Amino acid sequence: MQHKQEIAPFRLDDRVAIVTGAGRGIGRSIAQVFARAGAEIGIVTRSEDSGRETQQSIADQGGRASLVCADLSTRAACDSAVDAVLRKH
């Protein structure tokens, strides 16, 4: 027996969502859902190619997303990525 869980609709208008790992998999799915909910998306990923694919998929849905390529293995890199996203939005 399969169960389908429904998520209550939510809106993220006038918000910026920074999504790490948004180049593929769960991160990409989260970025797309948040974009459909009205957020502007800051895609943070290590791969420019996969990040561009996510960015294009969001644009195709009518959303807005920026791309920051970064390795977030240090606190300084995380701070820098957040600053870069916020400058773009």
KAZI-V406717 format. One record per backbone hydrogen bond with DSSP energy under -1.0 kcal/mol. NH is the residue of the N-H (numbers start at 1). CO is the residue of the C=O. E is the energy in kcal/mol with one decimal. If there is no record, write none. Layout:
# KAZI-V406717
nh: (NH | NH)
co: (CO | CO)
e: (E | E)
This chain:
# KAZI-V406717
nh: (12 | 15 | 17 | 19 | 21 | 22 | 24 | 28 | 29 | 30 | 31 | 32 | 33 | 34 | 35 | 36 | 37 | 38 | 39 | 40 | 41 | 42 | 43 | 44 | 45 | 51 | 52 | 53 | 54 | 55 | 56 | 57 | 58 | 59 | 60 | 62 | 63 | 66 | 68 | 70 | 78 | 79 | 80 | 81 | 82 | 83 | 84 | 85 | 86 | 87 | 88)
co: (37 | 12 | 40 | 42 | 44 | 44 | 21 | 24 | 25 | 26 | 27 | 28 | 29 | 30 | 31 | 32 | 33 | 35 | 34 | 15 | 64 | 17 | 66 | 19 | 68 | 47 | 48 | 49 | 50 | 51 | 52 | 53 | 54 | 55 | 56 | 59 | 58 | 41 | 43 | 45 | 74 | 75 | 76 | 77 | 78 | 79 | 80 | 81 | 82 | 83 | 84)
e: (-3.5 | -1.2 | -2.8 | -2.5 | -1.8 | -1.2 | -1.1 | -1.2 | -2.1 | -2.7 | -2.4 | -2.3 | -2.4 | -2.8 | -2.1 | -2.3 | -1.5 | -1.8 | -2.2 | -2.7 | -2.5 | -3.0 | -2.9 | -2.3 | -1.7 | -2.0 | -2.6 | -1.7 | -2.0 | -2.6 | -2.7 | -2.2 | -2.1 | -2.3 | -2.7 | -1.7 | -2.8 | -2.7 | -2.8 | -1.6 | -1.9 | -2.7 | -2.4 | -2.3 | -2.4 | -2.4 | -2.3 | -2.4 | -2.6 | -2.1 | -1.1)
